[in-house]
Amino acid sequence: MNIFVYGTLKRGHRNNRLLATSTFVGEAVTAPYWRLGTCGSFPILQRGKGHVYGEVFKVNRTTLRRLDQLEGEGEMYLRHRIYVTLIDGSLMRCWTYVGAPKFWSDPLPQVHNNTWRAA
């Protein structure tokens, strides 16, 4: 299965080690109804106007369970399936983590260009 990552799980970021046994598929962008908010040290995908830039990895079930633990799936984040467009123009359906409304109901300060950069 494929997962779209947009923050600390991207290559060169602190949590990418969790994807060490996964296959990098490519860089990708979301459809135009997402925004990337920040609470300082990590980003939160929220509904909004814009494209969010990230990466797609092919993962196995064990890795997906580890990612669910990291993201607090069901609490801080909810795992959703979304469509992204890869650099080559192909459309792909992927899992990703969206900020849970009970934690992130208000729009957070937006990340510049909806692209998370390594600090």
N, C-alpha and C positions, 0 to 999 in steps of 0.2 A: 504494500500500500504506500501511497505517497503523502508526504506532509509538507506544507508550506510554512517556512519559518521566517520571521521578520525582525528578530531582535538578538537576544543573547545566545541563541542556538545557531546563528549564522556562522559560516567559516570565519576564523580569526577572532571570534568572541568567546567569552569565558565558559559558556555551557555547551559549546560545539563538541566537546569530548564525548558527550552522550550519543553523538551520531558517528563516532569513530568507525563502527562496523557497518554503517549505512552507505548507500551509493548516492553521490551527488548527481542530481539529474540536470539542474541548471538554474540560472537566475530567472525570476518571474515577477509578474506584476498582477495585482488583483483587478477585478472589475471596478468601475468608478464609483462605488458607494461604500468605501471604507476610508478610515483615517487612522493615523497612528498617534496615539496620545502617549504622554510620558508622566511618570511620577518620580523621575530622577534617575534611578539606576537601571530601570528596565522599561520597555514599551508595552502598551496595551492596544490591541486592535479593537476599534470601535466602529459602529455604523457612522457614516458621515459621507462627505463629498470628497472624492479624490481616489487616487490609485496608491496602493502601498507596495513598496518594492521589497523583495526578499528572495529566498532560495527554496528549491524543492529537493527533497531527499526521498529515496525509496527506503522504507524501514520495515522491519519485521515486527511481529506482535510483542515480543519482549521489549524491544526498544520503545514501541508506542506506550507500553505500560510504564516504563521509566519516565518518559516524557510527561505522561499524565500525572505522575507523582510530583515531578518538578513544578509543573504548572498549577498544581492544586485543582486538577480537573473536577468540575462539579461544585467548586467553591469560588475560587478567585477567577478561574477561567472556565469556559465551556468549550469542549471540542466540537467543531462544526465542519461540515464539508462545504467547500467553496470552489469556484472556478478561478483559475489563474491562467495567464498567458505566458508561455515561455518565450525566451529571446527569439527562437526560430519561428514564432508566430502560432505555434500549436497551442490548443486549448487543453487544459488538464484539470481534472477534478481531484482535489486534495483535502486532507484533513488540515485544520489549523486551530489555533486557540484564540478565542474571542473573549474579551473582558466580560465577566459575569455582571449583569446589571445591578445586583445587590451590592457589589463592591464599587463598580465604576459607572454609576448611572449618569453622572454629569460628564460633559465633555472635558477631558483633561487638556492641559497645554499641548498643542500639536507639535510633533517632531518635524523639524525643518525638512521640507521636500518629502515627507512621509518615508524617509530612509534612515534607519537606525545605524549609527556609526560607532565603531569601537572607541571607548574612552581611553 
